[in-house]
Amino acid sequence: MPAIEYQTTDITGIEVIRPLWNRICEHHRIRARTFRSFFERTTFDDRKAYFARCAEAGDLRVDLASDPAAGRCVGYCVTSLSAERIGEIESLYVDVAYRSQGIGTTLVRRALMWLEENGSVENRVSVADGNEEAFAFYRRFGFSPRRTVFEQVREGAPPRPAGDARSHGVVCSIREFCAADRDAVRRIYREGIADGNATFESEAPSWERWDAGHLRSCRLVAVGDGEILGWAALSPYSGRPVYAGVAEVSVYVGKDARGSGVGSALLAALIAASEREGFWTLQAGIFPENAPSLALHIKHGFCVVGRRERLGRMQDGTWRDVLLLERRSCRTGR
């Protein structure tokens, strides 16, 4: 068994994987039941350009496995990390002659370790339908199927960006809040109030009150097709200097965008932004009946630390309990 050496590079050194990528294409053009059209029309230069966009928008790592005796690369794993701290194994391949030696396992472990060290809140990998070998492989690392995406690509439909084989459940981007977003933020707040499980408030606050109650940093909106789909912001926990790194989270998603992952994208981006600003603890107060919000926060590392009974009274006189959730950063305040 040859001795394998492992190295790490970034987008600047990705050219070394070109021969292996071409072998992947040859394999899938012949055998793939899904993704075949992608591999038929995508060149390595297309894929390289896509990886460059990933690196520009967030971060990208390339793990390499080399056989020094043969003088060549025999395996690789390309991993991306978005600005929202969503990690994805973009491409993994090991030369057929070098399989069953644990090279793929080592490459993935190195990639996942890098994602964890860099604050990933969720990791993903796309696996073609029917590829049971790949399903079993990734389950060993804690991956599990979360949803099945059915696609019907009609003749004449605009193509995906070259190099991008993934299907996305969410088509939105996250950006900083600006003054022009005020009306949309207020509208989405009203929709949350109308549901009865988002807040004690009975009407949306004025802009002046909302602005005074939220920190100037870490104000974000989710945008899709030119529309504001949701917003997220932080409120100060206390005016005392000792609590300067503690803040309260607010995440609201418009009623038409719920269930599509917008809230998850917003909360992930808010956590990342808060850590860049030096916050070490985020907290949230959530009604026990608000199951979607509880699941969202727990998914992103929040823990229930207590229940405050009959904490407040709704406009109709109903007393409500509030669950207190906290998330301690592993990157700041250590």
LUMLUMKE-618177 format. One record per residue (C-alpha): residue number from 1; residue in one letter; x, y, z. Coordinates in steps of 0.5 Angstrom, whole numbers, plus 500, padded with zeros to 3 digits. Layout:
residues N
     n   res    px    py    pz
   NUM     A     X     Y     Z
...
***
This chain:
residues 334
     n   res    px    py    pz
     1     M   500   500   500
     2     P   503   507   498
     3     A   504   512   503
     4     I   500   518   502
     5     E   501   525   504
     6     Y   496   530   505
     7     Q   496   538   503
     8     T   491   543   504
     9     T   491   549   498
    10     D   485   554   496
    11     I   483   557   490
    12     T   490   559   487
    13     G   492   551   487
    14     I   486   548   485
    15     E   489   547   478
    16     V   492   540   481
    17     I   485   537   481
    18     R   484   538   474
    19     P   486   531   471
    20     L   481   528   477
    21     W   475   532   475
    22     N   476   530   468
    23     R   475   523   470
    24     I   469   524   475
    25     C   466   527   468
    26     E   468   521   464
    27     H   465   516   470
    28     H   458   520   470
    29     R   457   521   463
    30     I   457   514   462
    31     R   454   512   469
    32     A   450   517   472
    33     R   442   517   473
    34     T   442   524   475
    35     F   447   530   474
    36     R   448   527   467
    37     S   447   533   464
    38     F   451   537   468
    39     F   457   533   467
    40     E   456   533   460
    41     R   456   540   459
    42     T   460   542   464
    43     T   468   543   463
    44     F   473   544   469
    45     D   474   551   467
    46     D   466   552   469
    47     R   467   548   475
    48     K   473   552   477
    49     A   470   559   476
    50     Y   464   556   480
    51     F   469   555   486
    52     A   472   562   485
    53     R   465   565   486
    54     C   465   561   492
    55     A   471   563   495
    56     E   470   570   493
    57     A   463   570   497
    58     G   465   566   503
    59     D   471   561   504
    60     L   474   555   500
    61     R   479   550   502
    62     V   482   544   498
    63     D   484   538   501
    64     L   489   534   497
    65     A   492   527   497
    66     S   498   525   494
    67     D   502   519   492
    68     P   509   522   492
    69     A   512   515   489
    70     A   508   516   483
    71     G   509   524   483
    72     R   501   525   483
    73     C   495   527   486
    74     V   490   521   487
    75     G   484   524   491
    76     Y   481   531   493
    77     C   476   534   497
    78     V   473   541   495
    79     T   469   545   501
    80     S   466   551   501
    81     L   464   556   507
    82     S   459   561   506
    83     A   458   568   509
    84     E   452   565   513
    85     R   457   559   515
    86     I   453   554   511
    87     G   459   549   510
    88     E   458   544   503
    89     I   463   539   501
    90     E   463   541   494
    91     S   466   535   490
    92     L   470   529   493
    93     Y   474   524   489
    94     V   479   518   490
    95     D   483   515   484
    96     V   480   508   483
    97     A   487   505   484
    98     Y   487   508   491
    99     R   480   506   494
   100     S   479   502   500
   101     Q   485   505   503
   102     G   481   510   508
   103     I   483   516   503
   104     G   476   519   502
   105     T   475   518   510
   106     T   481   522   511
   107     L   479   528   506
   108     V   472   529   509
   109     R   475   529   516
   110     R   480   534   515
   111     A   474   538   511
   112     L   469   537   517
   113     M   475   539   522
   114     W   476   546   518
   115     L   469   547   518
   116     E   468   546   525
   117     E   474   551   527
   118     N   471   556   522
   119     G   464   556   526
   120     S   460   552   521
   121     V   453   552   523
   122     E   450   547   518
   123     N   454   542   513
   124     R   451   539   507
   125     V   453   535   501
   126     S   449   533   495
   127     V   449   526   493
   128     A   445   523   487
   129     D   439   519   488
   130     G   440   511   488
   131     N   448   512   490
   132     E   447   508   496
   133     E   455   507   497
   134     A   455   515   498
   135     F   449   515   502
   136     A   453   510   507
   137     F   459   513   507
   138     Y   457   520   509
   139     R   452   517   514
   140     R   459   515   518
   141     F   460   523   519
   142     G   453   524   521
   143     F   450   526   515
   144     S   443   524   514
   145     P   438   526   508
   146     R   433   532   510
   147     R   429   533   504
   148     T   428   530   497
   149     V   428   535   491
   150     F   424   533   485
   151     E   426   537   479
   152     Q   423   538   472
   153     V   427   542   467
   154     R   423   544   461
   155     E   426   545   454
   156     G   428   552   454
   157     A   429   554   461
   158     P   435   558   463
   159     P   441   554   465
   160     R   444   554   472
   161     P   450   558   473
   162     A   456   554   470
   163     G   459   549   475
   164     D   453   549   480
   165     A   450   542   480
   166     R   446   544   487
   167     S   439   545   487
   168     H   437   550   492
   169     G   431   550   497
   170     V   432   557   498
   171     V   433   563   493
   172     C   435   569   497
   173     S   441   573   499
   174     I   442   576   506
   175     R   445   583   506
   176     E   445   589   511
   177     F   439   593   513
   178     C   438   600   509
   179     A   433   605   510
   180     A   429   603   504
   181     D   427   597   508
   182     R   423   600   513
   183     D   416   599   510
   184     A   418   592   509
   185     V   420   590   516
   186     R   414   593   519
   187     R   410   589   514
   188     I   413   583   516
   189     Y   413   585   523
   190     R   405   586   523
   191     E   405   579   520
   192     G   408   576   526
   193     I   404   579   531
   194     A   398   577   527
   195     D   400   570   528
   196     G   399   571   535
   197     N   405   567   537
   198     A   411   571   535
   199     T   411   577   540
   200     F   407   580   546
   201     E   406   586   542
   202     S   399   588   539
   203     E   402   593   534
   204     A   408   594   530
   205     P   412   599   533
   206     S   414   606   530
   207     W   420   607   526
   208     E   423   611   532
   209     R   422   606   537
   210     W   424   600   533
   211     D   431   604   531
   212     A   432   605   538
   213     G   430   598   541
   214     H   435   595   536
   215     L   443   595   535
   216     R   446   599   529
   217     S   450   593   528
   218     C   447   586   526
   219     R   441   589   522
   220     L   440   584   516
   221     V   434   583   511
   222     A   433   577   506
   223     V   432   578   499
   224     G   429   574   494
   225     D   427   577   487
   226     G   427   584   489
   227     E   423   583   495
   228     I   424   583   503
   229     L   423   576   505
   230     G   425   577   512
   231     W   429   581   517
   232     A   433   579   523
   233     A   436   584   528
   234     L   439   584   535
   235     S   437   588   542
   236     P   442   590   547
   237     Y   441   585   554
   238     S   443   591   558
   239     G   447   597   559
   240     R   452   595   564
   241     P   459   594   561
   242     V   460   587   563
   243     Y   454   585   559
   244     A   457   588   553
   245     G   457   582   549
   246     V   450   579   550
   247     A   444   581   546
   248     E   437   578   544
   249     V   435   576   538
   250     S   429   577   533
   251     V   428   574   527
   252     Y   422   575   523
   253     V   420   572   516
   254     G   414   574   512
   255     K   408   569   511
   256     D   409   567   504
   257     A   417   565   505
   258     R   416   561   511
   259     G   418   554   511
   260     S   423   555   505
   261     G   429   556   509
   262     V   429   564   510
   263     G   429   564   517
   264     S   435   559   517
   265     A   439   563   513
   266     L   438   569   517
   267     L   439   566   523
   268     A   446   563   521
   269     A   448   570   518
   270     L   446   574   524
   271     I   450   569   529
   272     A   456   570   524
   273     A   455   578   524
   274     S   454   578   532
   275     E   461   574   532
   276     R   464   579   528
   277     E   462   584   532
   278     G   465   581   539
   279     F   458   578   542
   280     W   459   572   546
   281     T   452   570   548
   282     L   445   571   544
   283     Q   439   570   547
   284     A   432   569   545
   285     G   425   569   549
   286     I   420   564   545
   287     F   413   562   547
   288     P   413   555   548
   289     E   407   554   543
   290     N   412   557   537
   291     A   414   550   535
   292     P   418   553   528
   293     S   422   558   532
   294     L   424   553   537
   295     A   426   548   532
   296     L   430   554   528
   297     H   434   556   534
   298     I   436   549   537
   299     K   438   548   530
   300     H   443   553   530
   301     G   446   552   537
   302     F   441   555   542
   303     C   439   551   548
   304     V   433   552   553
   305     V   435   554   559
   306     G   429   556   563
   307     R   422   557   563
   308     R   419   564   565
   309     E   412   562   567
   310     R   406   567   566
   311     L   411   573   564
   312     G   407   577   560
   313     R   400   578   558
   314     M   397   579   551
   315     Q   392   584   549
   316     D   386   580   550
   317     G   388   578   558
   318     T   392   571   556
   319     W   398   570   561
   320     R   403   567   557
   321     D   410   563   559
   322     V   416   564   555
   323     L   422   560   554
   324     L   429   563   555
   325     L   434   560   550
   326     E   441   562   550
   327     R   447   561   545
   328     R   454   561   547
   329     S   459   563   542
   330     C   465   558   541
   331     R   469   563   537
   332     T   468   570   542
   333     G   469   571   549
   334     R   473   565   550
***
